[in-house]
Amino acid sequence: MRLAIVALLAVAVAIATAAPPETVRFKPTPVTFSNANATLNDVAVGLSKSSAGVTVAVESPEAAKAKCPVDFTGTPFWDALETAADASKTRITLRDGGKRVILEPRPNRREISAVSGPFRIVPRSVTGRLLLDSDTIFHDIQLDVHWEPRLPVFRIDGNPRITKATDDKGTVLTVAEGNARHHPTASLTDMRVRLTGLTRESKRIGVLEGEFRATASAQMLAIPFENLGDKLPATKTEEGVKVTLQSFTKTDQTWEAELELLYPESHPFFESFEEQKWLRDNRARLVSPAGKPLDPDSEDVTAAGRKVIATYRFKTKDNPAAKGWVLVCETPGPLAEATVPFTLKDIPIP
């Protein structure tokens, strides 16, 4: 018995002292652009050419002509954009689900924000409320979170985990816990934080520090299958994702492609109601020898854990099994759940 207890204690100590798992972080897009005589429009054009997936524009003719000398050497995309906005006294306005940014003349106050890798966090509103029955005052903060559109995010917290919250005098604030999670279809979403402890003497929220989880893929994959008339199945593996074209058959004028995708064992867990959420970007298309793409007329895509079964149906009078045709399977690269830290300071309150 004593030996068993000693063994159990040894295992417990080993677990307690083991190194914690490495935190997953998605890297930002680096920007290199240098021009001592640049206008803001020049900078917008330069940033649009990055691989972040954001088109940057300046609609005001006066702002577009304003001098904006910059020197970016491997600078993270959002840091570069904020530097240009600060230098030109403009603000970052999101359009088209975060895929487009307009640099607009801003009020005197600079927009409060935090950049964390490919993510950017901005407080949009603070609402104070009084519950008369309990005489409790609380403040709701709405945070806008957006990210580089080239990064497909499939799940993200709706309530960040706040690790530090104080007012401008250093008074510690209480944060209500929440467990909401969003499944965004664009490159932006909102988050909510509820604080208690702000008083009439508080002028602003001094520090709001925390983190949130985001389930995403670092990239989209495009996996081609040539020679569709050859013997099947055919398997290709890219970035750890195994894709098998099981069959490619014809019924009347409809060609049916059956695919099976197997993701790495590190694939994050999704509840059954969430499975379809991360399949949103899975698609397939036929490409003719002339390079003309043909989208499917119907499809069935289902997931069970890390396995995906997909059937795509194409109606065409052509013969895609002939030489030169290609079936391209588009799917996210390996998914990971990242922890995104942020710190916001000096948030005004009503």
Residue pairs with C-beta under 8 A, 6 or more apart in sequence:
23 338
23 339
24 336
24 337
24 338
24 339
25 117
25 338
25 339
25 340
26 117
26 118
26 151
26 214
26 216
26 218
26 336
26 338
27 117
27 118
27 218
28 52
28 76
28 77
28 78
28 79
28 115
28 117
28 118
28 148
29 50
29 51
29 52
29 76
29 77
29 118
29 148
29 150
30 74
30 75
30 76
30 77
31 46
31 47
31 50
31 52
31 72
31 74
31 75
31 76
31 77
31 80
32 72
32 73
32 74
32 75
33 43
33 46
33 47
33 70
33 72
33 80
34 70
34 71
34 72
34 73
35 42
35 43
35 46
35 69
35 70
36 69
36 71
37 67
37 69
38 46
38 67
38 68
38 69
38 70
39 64
39 65
39 66
39 67
39 68
40 58
40 63
40 64
40 65
40 66
40 67
40 68
40 84
40 88
40 90
40 103
41 58
41 64
41 65
42 68
43 56
43 68
43 70
43 84
44 56
44 57
44 58
44 64
44 84
44 103
45 56
47 54
47 56
47 77
47 80
47 81
47 84
48 54
48 55
48 56
48 57
50 77
51 150
52 77
52 118
52 148
52 149
52 150
53 99
53 148
53 149
53 150
53 151
53 187
54 77
54 81
54 98
54 99
54 100
54 101
54 148
54 149
55 99
55 100
55 101
56 81
56 100
56 101
56 103
57 100
57 101
57 102
57 103
58 64
58 90
58 102
58 103
59 102
59 104
60 104
60 105
62 105
63 88
63 90
63 103
63 104
63 105
66 88
68 84
68 87
68 88
69 87
70 80
70 83
70 84
70 87
72 80
72 83
75 83
76 115
76 117
76 118
77 118
77 148
78 115
78 118
78 119
78 120
78 148
79 115
81 92
81 101
82 92
82 113
82 115
84 90
84 103
85 91
85 92
85 103
85 106
85 111
86 110
88 103
89 105
89 106
90 103
90 104
90 105
90 106
91 103
91 104
91 105
91 106
91 111
92 101
92 103
92 111
93 101
93 102
93 103
93 104
94 100
94 101
94 144
94 146
94 188
95 101
95 102
97 149
97 185
97 186
97 187
97 188
98 146
98 147
98 149
98 186
98 187
98 188
99 149
99 186
99 187
111 122
112 122
112 123
112 344
112 345
112 346
112 347
113 120
113 121
113 122
113 344
114 120
114 121
114 122
114 342
114 343
114 344
115 121
116 340
116 341
116 342
117 340
118 147
118 148
118 151
119 145
119 146
119 147
119 214
119 340
119 342
120 145
120 146
120 147
121 143
121 144
121 145
121 342
121 344
122 143
122 144
122 145
122 146
123 141
123 142
123 143
123 144
123 208
123 344
123 347
124 142
124 143
124 144
124 190
125 141
125 142
126 139
126 140
126 141
126 142
126 205
126 347
126 348
126 349
126 350
127 139
127 140
127 142
127 350
128 137
128 138
128 139
128 198
128 349
128 350
129 137
129 138
129 139
129 140
130 136
130 137
131 137
131 138
136 196
137 196
137 198
137 199
138 176
138 194
138 195
138 196
139 194
139 195
139 196
139 198
139 349
140 192
140 193
140 194
141 192
141 193
141 194
141 195
141 205
141 208
141 347
142 190
142 191
142 192
143 160
143 190
143 191
143 192
143 193
143 344
144 188
144 189
144 190
145 156
145 188
145 189
145 190
145 191
145 212
146 187
146 188
146 189
147 153
147 187
147 188
147 214
148 187
149 187
150 219
151 187
151 216
151 217
151 218
152 216
152 217
152 220
152 281
152 332
153 184
153 187
153 214
153 215
153 216
154 183
154 184
154 215
154 216
154 217
154 277
154 278
154 280
154 332
154 335
155 181
155 182
155 183
155 213
155 214
155 215
155 270
155 274
155 277
155 278
155 337
156 181
156 182
156 183
156 184
156 189
156 212
156 213
156 214
156 215
157 180
157 181
157 182
157 191
157 212
157 213
157 214
158 178
158 180
158 181
158 182
158 189
158 190
158 191
158 192
159 177
159 178
159 179
159 180
159 191
159 192
159 193
160 191
160 193
160 210
160 211
160 212
160 342
161 210
161 211
161 212
162 175
162 193
162 208
162 209
162 210
163 209
163 210
163 211
164 207
164 208
164 209
164 210
165 172
165 173
165 174
165 175
165 195
165 205
165 207
165 208
165 209
166 172
166 173
166 205
166 206
166 207
167 173
167 197
167 198
167 199
167 202
167 203
167 204
167 205
167 206
168 202
168 203
168 204
168 205
168 206
168 346
169 201
169 202
169 206
170 206
171 197
171 199
171 202
172 197
173 195
173 196
173 197
173 198
173 205
174 195
174 196
174 197
175 193
175 194
175 195
176 194
176 195
176 196
178 192
178 194
180 192
182 189
183 274
183 277
185 280
191 212
193 208
193 210
195 205
198 205
198 349
202 349
203 349
204 346
204 347
204 348
204 349
205 344
205 346
205 347
205 349
206 345
206 346
207 343
207 344
207 345
208 343
208 344
208 345
208 347
209 341
209 342
209 343
209 344
210 341
210 342
211 339
211 340
211 341
211 342
212 339
212 340
212 342
213 337
213 338
213 339
213 340
214 337
214 338
214 340
215 268
215 278
215 335
215 336
215 337
215 338
216 335
216 336
216 338
217 332
217 333
217 334
217 335
217 336
218 333
218 334
218 336
219 239
219 332
219 333
220 281
220 330
220 331
220 332
220 333
221 238
221 239
221 241
221 329
221 330
221 331
221 332
221 333
222 328
222 329
222 330
223 236
223 238
223 241
223 243
223 328
223 329
223 330
223 331
224 326
224 327
224 328
224 329
225 234
225 236
225 245
225 326
225 327
225 328
225 329
226 325
226 326
227 323
228 245
228 248
228 320
228 321
228 325
228 326
228 327
229 248
229 321
229 322
229 323
232 245
232 246
232 247
232 248
233 244
233 245
233 246
233 247
234 244
234 245
235 242
235 243
235 244
235 245
236 242
236 243
236 244
237 243
238 333
239 333
239 334
240 263
240 264
240 333
240 334
241 261
241 262
241 263
241 264
241 331
241 333
241 334
242 261
242 262
243 259
243 260
243 261
243 262
243 329
243 331
244 259
244 260
244 261
244 262
245 257
245 258
245 259
245 327
245 329
246 258
246 259
246 260
247 256
247 257
247 258
248 255
248 256
248 257
248 258
248 320
248 321
248 327
249 255
249 256
250 256
250 321
253 315
253 316
253 317
254 297
254 313
254 314
254 315
255 286
255 313
255 314
255 315
255 316
255 320
255 321
256 311
256 312
256 313
256 314
257 284
257 311
257 312
257 313
257 314
257 327
258 309
258 310
258 311
259 284
259 308
259 309
259 310
259 311
259 312
259 329
260 307
260 308
260 309
260 310
261 282
261 307
261 308
261 310
261 329
261 331
262 306
262 307
262 308
263 306
263 307
263 308
263 334
263 335
264 306
264 334
265 306
266 334
266 336
267 305
267 306
267 334
267 335
268 335
268 336
268 337
270 277
270 278
270 303
275 302
275 303
275 304
276 303
278 303
278 332
278 335
279 301
279 302
279 303
279 308
281 330
281 331
281 332
282 301
282 308
282 310
282 330
282 331
282 332
283 295
283 296
283 299
283 312
283 329
283 330
284 296
284 299
284 310
284 312
284 327
284 328
284 329
284 330
285 293
285 294
285 295
285 296
285 327
285 328
285 330
286 293
286 294
286 314
286 316
286 320
286 325
286 326
286 327
286 328
287 293
287 294
287 325
287 326
287 327
287 328
288 294
288 318
288 320
288 324
288 325
289 323
289 324
289 325
294 314
294 316
294 320
295 314
296 312
296 313
296 314
297 313
297 314
297 315
298 312
298 313
299 310
299 311
299 312
299 313
300 309
300 310
300 311
301 308
301 309
301 310
301 311
302 308
302 309
302 310
303 309
308 331
310 329
314 320
318 325
319 325
320 327
